[in-house]
Amino acid sequence: MTVLGASATPKRRGFAAECRRQARLAAESDRGNGALMRFMDMAFDDLPDGDPSSAAAARAQPRG
């Protein structure tokens, strides 16, 4: 039995072109929605170390 590595996995014809097309569409969408990107940046900044659970814990801490 021969086991193929990930790099040896056959791809469907046009797979790479479809990946490029979808990446281009996602980039265009991101550029066209500045308000969403600002919101996502602010939400990410709320995460002390990039962990959503630690952000909730930080908000639960008393301030003052």
N, C-alpha and C positions, 0 to 999 in steps of 0.2 A: 504494500500500500504506500502510495506517495502522498505526502502532506505538503500542500502548497503554502508558502509564506504569504504574508499580506501583500508584499510587492509583486507576487506572482499571480495574484487573483485576477482573472480576466475581467475586463470592464466592457460594458456595452458600448457599441458604436455611438459616438457623440457624447459620451459621458463627460469628458473634459470640457467640451464646448458648453454643455448644460451647466456645469459647475461655474464656469466663467460668466454665463448669462445670469444665473441667480445671484452671484456675488455682485455683479454690476447693478442689478435691480435693487439689492439690499443697500448698496452704497448710495445710490440715487435717492432712495427713500429716506435714509438717514440724513443726507444733506438737505433734503426738502422739509425736514421736520425739526427745526431748531428748538422749538419749545419742548418737544419730547426729549431731545438730547440733553437739554439743560436740566430737565426734571430728573432724568436718569443719572446725570452727573451729581446732582445734589443728593439723590438717594444713596448713591455709592459713597459719597463723602460722609454720610451719616453712619456708615459701618466703620467702627474703630479699627478693625483689622481685616475687613473683607468678609467677615463671618456674620450672616444675618442674626444668628442667635445671640452673639455678643452685642449687637446693636440694641436688641430688645432689653438685654440685661443692663446696658449703659443707661437707657432711658428710664429704667426702673429705679436706678440709684437716686437717693435724695440729693438735691443740689443745695448749695448754700454754705 
